[in-house]
Amino acid sequence: MKQVQLVGITLEEHNLPIFNYIDRKIEEIKKLYQPKEPTKYLTRKEVAEMLSVDISSIHNMSKKGVLQKYQISGRVLYIRSEVEAAIIKLKK
């Protein structure tokens, strides 16, 4: 069995690479496990204001399937992230 002697190195200097590795891994885990944001629901009026269009345009987009609508107790709602995802980039 071989032995390695470290001369002139402190315990902190010896452990520094291990601590740096652990810190990097903790940061990676924090990024993966961020708290989930609650789903944000919008009314037809809010979607119309967001897109700067009339409420009838929102109705037409829903009818065509461009926007997915949800209903609870007769109230029509849209999920903000789905509305944002429906906006597509045009090619030049």
VMD Tcl script that draws the C-alpha trace (Angstrom):
set ca {
  {0.00 0.00 0.00}
  {1.39 3.36 -1.01}
  {1.31 6.37 1.27}
  {1.19 9.96 0.18}
  {2.45 12.67 2.48}
  {1.23 16.21 2.01}
  {3.65 18.73 3.39}
  {2.77 22.36 3.85}
  {-0.94 21.98 3.12}
  {-3.66 22.81 5.59}
  {-6.77 20.74 6.16}
  {-8.91 23.49 4.61}
  {-6.77 23.51 1.44}
  {-7.03 19.74 1.24}
  {-10.82 19.78 1.52}
  {-11.41 22.80 -0.76}
  {-11.97 20.77 -3.99}
  {-14.50 18.58 -2.19}
  {-16.37 21.59 -0.83}
  {-16.40 23.24 -4.27}
  {-17.80 20.07 -5.83}
  {-20.51 19.82 -3.19}
  {-21.44 23.51 -3.66}
  {-21.78 23.02 -7.45}
  {-23.99 19.97 -6.99}
  {-26.21 21.76 -4.47}
  {-26.70 24.65 -6.94}
  {-27.64 22.16 -9.70}
  {-30.19 20.51 -7.42}
  {-31.66 23.90 -6.43}
  {-32.22 24.73 -10.11}
  {-34.00 21.42 -10.70}
  {-36.28 21.67 -7.69}
  {-37.54 25.22 -7.78}
  {-41.04 25.60 -6.34}
  {-43.68 25.22 -9.02}
  {-45.58 28.39 -9.85}
  {-49.35 28.07 -9.53}
  {-51.33 28.06 -12.77}
  {-52.49 31.56 -13.64}
  {-55.99 31.70 -15.13}
  {-57.23 34.66 -17.17}
  {-60.73 35.77 -18.12}
  {-61.70 36.54 -21.72}
  {-61.39 40.24 -20.97}
  {-57.89 39.83 -19.52}
  {-56.77 37.78 -22.54}
  {-58.23 40.40 -24.89}
  {-56.33 43.15 -23.06}
  {-53.16 41.06 -23.04}
  {-53.32 40.53 -26.80}
  {-54.73 44.01 -27.55}
  {-57.73 42.60 -29.39}
  {-61.50 42.61 -28.98}
  {-63.33 39.96 -26.91}
  {-64.99 38.70 -30.10}
  {-61.52 37.93 -31.49}
  {-60.82 35.81 -28.41}
  {-64.08 33.96 -29.03}
  {-63.09 33.35 -32.66}
  {-59.61 32.12 -31.67}
  {-61.19 29.72 -29.19}
  {-63.65 28.48 -31.80}
  {-60.81 27.83 -34.28}
  {-58.81 25.99 -31.62}
  {-56.00 28.54 -31.46}
  {-56.77 29.16 -27.78}
  {-57.85 26.42 -25.39}
  {-60.63 27.53 -23.06}
  {-61.69 26.10 -19.71}
  {-64.95 26.51 -17.90}
  {-66.03 26.47 -14.28}
  {-69.56 27.41 -13.20}
  {-70.29 29.03 -16.54}
  {-67.16 31.18 -16.40}
  {-64.71 30.83 -19.31}
  {-61.03 30.93 -18.38}
  {-57.71 30.59 -20.19}
  {-54.33 29.47 -18.87}
  {-51.82 32.30 -19.26}
  {-48.91 30.04 -20.30}
  {-51.07 28.44 -23.02}
  {-52.07 31.86 -24.36}
  {-48.42 32.89 -24.46}
  {-47.49 29.58 -26.16}
  {-50.13 30.19 -28.85}
  {-48.19 33.24 -30.04}
  {-45.91 32.05 -32.82}
  {-42.87 33.66 -34.39}
  {-43.25 34.63 -38.03}
  {-40.53 33.88 -40.55}
  {-39.02 36.85 -42.39}
}
mol new
graphics top color blue
foreach p $ca { graphics top sphere $p radius 0.5 }
foreach p [lrange $ca 0 end-1] q [lrange $ca 1 end] { graphics top cylinder $p $q radius 0.2 }
display resetview
